[in-house]
Structures are given as C-alpha cells and as structure tokens.
C-alpha cells in the first residue's frame, strides 16, 4: 500500500501538545497497521516551542509539494512570538497547498495563520475559546463559531485547541478508515470518548473537573471507564478508600453536582454520540449501562430524569 502522508507545520513558539496530540494519533494508526508517512516542516531551520524545547529534524516547506491526497496539520503557536514579517516564507506555500485540494487543518491558534492566508474568508471556523473574539475582530470576514471542538468547512478543519487536536485527528481517521478503527485508536490513546465537531468545548467528559481533589478525579476516571456496568456509591468509595458518606459530600463539593447526576450525564452524552454514529438503540443502551432501551429513550426525552443506575 502507498502510505498516506501527513505533513505537520511548525511555527516558532509552537505549543507542544497542539503538535504532539495530533502526531500521536497518526503514530498509533501506523502501529495499528495503517501506512502513514509523517513529515515535519517549518519556515525556520530550528523552531522552538512555547515551553522552550527546540526542534531540529524539520524541512523547509518548499521541500514538500503538497497534493490533494495529503493531510496538512498546522499546530498552534504562541501568538506573542508569531512574526508576521515572515509571512512570505509560508503564506504562498500554504495557499498552494490549499489549492491542491489537500485537507488543511489547524489546531488552536493556528487558525490565525489560516485566516492570514485567506483560507477562512467567509467560512465557519473556530479556535481556542480565549481567542475566538480576537480572531473575529482581526479577520472580520470569518464566521467564527463559539463553543465547538472543531469545525469542518469543505476540506478545511479548525479545532478549538490543545487536546481537541486529538479529536480532530480521530475524526480524520474515522473518515478514512471507519469508526471501528477510530474507536480502537481512542482506546489505545486512553481517550474516554471520542467527541465530534458538534460537541461543545465544555463536553460533560471535561466538565466538573476544574477542582484539584485527586480522590474525586480518580472516582471520575473510574466512572468514565465503567459506564457500561452498574455502579454503587459503596463501590466508588472503595476505589479511593473513603466512606460512601464522605465521598458523596466531597464529590458534590468538588464538582457542584451529585454522583448520580454526573453518571447520568456521562451516559447520556456517550449514548447520543453512539446513536449519531449509527449504532442500534439496544446495543447503545447496554454499552452505556442503561437497564433497557426504554430507559435510554426516556432519558433522551426527559433530560431531568436522573438516577444512579
């Protein structure tokens, strides 16, 4: 088989996780049998990351001719170090890549680069929630979408930032190799649930985790990985060696909601994603820990129906 090529573009001041998250998805795809050829390019001979780590094994963009079969992923960067005086080093190349019909993707603040190259004019797009207003103000011809993990507009993807590059990369994998393979990669990556572009940035899998209580984080991790089975307060309390009563109090204090509400919200979101992917109601109900398909139907119809199943 001819390898699929994924080209990663690095600005100086690139955010490590913006780059590494998407890279790791395709590395694991290779490990699981899909032939991918990964290339790294930068307009700078030795670009540095926003955290101080530098890169040496990168090629100049002009050394790579992008084709319509390629995926080009531009990692987000520290906008304070983004030197617009160097636009001529990369904008013509990026525009040519888009003109070739390649799939062009931005992670986080790299949406600013796509906008600067004119690739997002009149198109829906997104970026990190803290930069959406700035992106819209600097490039008024864009249609910046709030509260989305990633946005697909034709062959251009823009993601919200940081870990959402993983979600976007998994979506690209799913398009090319199907949901079963994408789900396998998500499991390998220990991603609790692959979210799609229509999921809000404040997905329930990310909500209620801004606290610093390591015991409650551990319980939340356990719940996420055991949604398919019945859970009791006593069982959850045993995971962190505290009493059920203390766990109930600490969970509500740390997260702002009860354990039962948290579990049911997780189950509902996972179920909706699986149903959207075309899975049968009976299988989804079992996979998400519902007693019956009818219970799942009632929950979808009545969001306030909360119980610790």
N, C-alpha and C positions, 0 to 999 in steps of 0.2 A: 504493500500500500504506500501511496505517496503521502508523506507527512503533511498534516495541516500546519500552517505557520502562524504563530502568534508573535507579534512584534510589540515589545514594551518600550515606551518612550519615556525618558527620564529628563526632567528639568533639574537644574541645580536647586538644592533645597527640597528635593523630593521627600515626601512623607513615607517612611519605611513600610508601615502597614498598608498604606494605599497600594504600594507596589507588591509587597510580599503576599498579601491576601489573594489577589488575582493570580499571581505567579503560582502559588501553591496549588490552586485548583487545577491548573493545567499540568503541573508536575505530577499530581496524583492521577490525573487522567492518563498520563503516559504510563505510570506504574500499573494502572488497571487495564492496559492493553491498547489504548488509543494512541496512534503515532502523531505526536505533535513536535514541531520544531520551534524552539523558543529563541528569539533574538532580542537583543537589548541595544537600543540606540539612544544617542544624546547629542545635542549640538555642542556639548562641552566634552573635552577629552577625558576629564576625570570629575564628573559631577559629584557633589556632596549631598548628603541627606540633611534634613532639617535637624536631626539629632546628632550630627557630627560625623557619622560613618560615611566613608567615601567609596566610590565605585571605580574600578579600573577596566574591567572587561566589557567595554561598550564600544560600539561602532558609530561613526557619523551617520546621520540619516541618509545622506546622499549615497552611501554604500549599499542601500537597500531599496530596490524598486518594488513598491507595494502593488499587489494585484488584487483583483476582486475576490479571490479565494482567501485572502489574508484577514486576520483579526488584528487591529492596531489598538492597543490599550495605553492611554496616557495617564500616568499616575499623578495624583495630586501633589501640589508643592506649596511651600511657604510663600505666600503672596508677597511678603515683605522682601523676599530675595528674588522675585521674578523680574528679570531685567528686560523691559520692553525695547530697549535699544538693540537687542539681539533678535528682533522679530524676523529679520531677513534670513537668519540662519535656519529657521524651521517652518515659518508660515507657508512659503511656496511648496515645500515638500509635503506638508500636511494637506494642503489644498489638492495637490496632485494625488495623494493617497485617497482622499475622499472621491475625487473624480474617477478613480479607477474602479469604484464600486465596492471597495473593501468595507468591512464592518469597522466602524470607528467608535471607540469607547473612551469615556473619561471617568476617572474616579475622583470624587470630591472636588477640590478647587481646580482641577484640570479642565472643568467646564469653561473657565475663563479663557483658556487657551483656544478651545474650540470656538468660542464666541469671537475672540480676537481674529481668528482666521476666517470669520464669516460663515462658519458651517452651521450655526444655530439660528441664523436670521429667520424669523417667522415661525420657528419650530418650538414645540413644547420641550422643556428640559428641566433639569434640577441640579442642585449641588448641596453641599452641607447646609443644614438649616441655619447656621450662623452667618452664612454668606449669600443666601437667596436674595435678600433685599439689595445688597451691594451689586450682585450680578445683574439684577433687573435694572438698577439705576445706571450702571456703567454701559449696559447694552440694551437700550430700550426696545429694540426690535425683537428681542427674545420673548418667549412666553414661559416665564419661569414658574414651575409648578412647586407648590409647597407640600411638605409632609409626604413625600414619596421616596421609596428606597432607590428606585431607578426609573428612568423614563426612556422608552424606545420610540424613536421617530424615524421611520424608514430603516436605514442601516446605521443610524447613529444612536448610541446609548449614552446617557449621562446618569451617574449614580450619586447618591447623597453623601458618600464619604466614608472613610475608614473601612469598617467591616462590610459595608454594603457593596464594596467591590467584589467580595466573595459571592454575594447573592447574584450580582450581575454576571459574574463568570459562570456560576452554576446555571443560570438561565441560558447563556450561550451554549453551554454543554448540552443542556436539555434540547435545545433547538436542533443540534447536530446529531445527538446520539440517543435521545429519548429520555423520558422521565425516570425509567428504571436505572439507567446508568448515572443520571444526575443524582438520584437518591442514594445510590451506592457511594458516590463521592462525598455527599453530605455526611454520610455515616462515617466514612474514613476520616473526614475532617473534624468529626465530633461536633458538627453543627446541629443543634437540636431540631431545627425545622427549617428547610429552605423556604424563604419568603420570596414572593414575586414582586414585580414592579408596582402592582396596585396596592400592595400592603403599605400601611403607614410607617413612617420612620419610628413612631412610638408603638410598634408591634408589642403585643402582650408578652412576647418572649423577651422583650427588652425592658418593658415597664416594671415598675416596683422593684428595681434593682439598684437604685441610686444610694442605698444605705451601705454601711460598712460592717454589718454584723455577719461574720464569716459563718456562723452556725445557720443563719437563715439563708444565706447564699447556698450552703450545702443542701439544705432542705429543698430549695427551689430547683437546684440541679437534679436532685433525686426525683422530684415530681415530674420534671420535663422528660426524663428518660423512662418513666414508668406510667405514662398516661394511659397505656393500654390495659392496665390492671387496676383492681380495686385497691385503694389505699385508706388506711385509718390514721387518725391522729396519733395513736399509740405507736404504730409502725414508723411514722415520720419522726416522732420524738426519739425513738431508739437510734436513729441514724446519727443523732448529734448528742446522745447521752444526757438528755434533759427530760423533765416530766412533761406529759401532754399538756397540762395546765400552763406550765411556763412557756412551752413552745407556742401555744395559742396566743398568749399575751405578747411574747416577743415578736411573733410574725406580724400581728396587727400593728404593733408599734413601729416596726421597721418598714413595712410595706404600705401601710394605710388601708389594707383590705384583709379579709379573713382568709384562712387557708382554703375553705370551701369555695369562696369566690374566685380565688386565684386558680384553683384546679379547673373549675368550670370554664373560666375564660380561656385558659390554655387549650382545653379540649375543643371548645367551640371554634377557636381560630384554626387549629390543626385540621378539624373536620371540614371547615369551609374551604381550606386550601386543597385538601384531598378531593373533595367533591368537585371543585373547579377543575381539577386535573383530569376528571372523567371517571374517577373510581366509583364503585357501586355503594349505595347507601348502607347496605348490610355490612359490607367489609369495613367501611369507614367507621361505622358505629362500634364495631368490635375493636378496631385498631386504636380508637380514641378512648376506649374504656367506658362506653355507654352500655346500659343494660340491654337496650334494644334499639332498633332503628327508629321506633316510635318515640323513644325518649330523645333521640337526637333531633327528630323533626320538631318536637315540642320546644326544645331549647332554641332552635333556629328561629322558630316563630315567636317565641316569648323570651327575649334576652334577659328578663329578670328572674327566670327560673333557675335558682341556684341550689345545689345540694352537693354534699360530699359523697359521690357515688363510689 
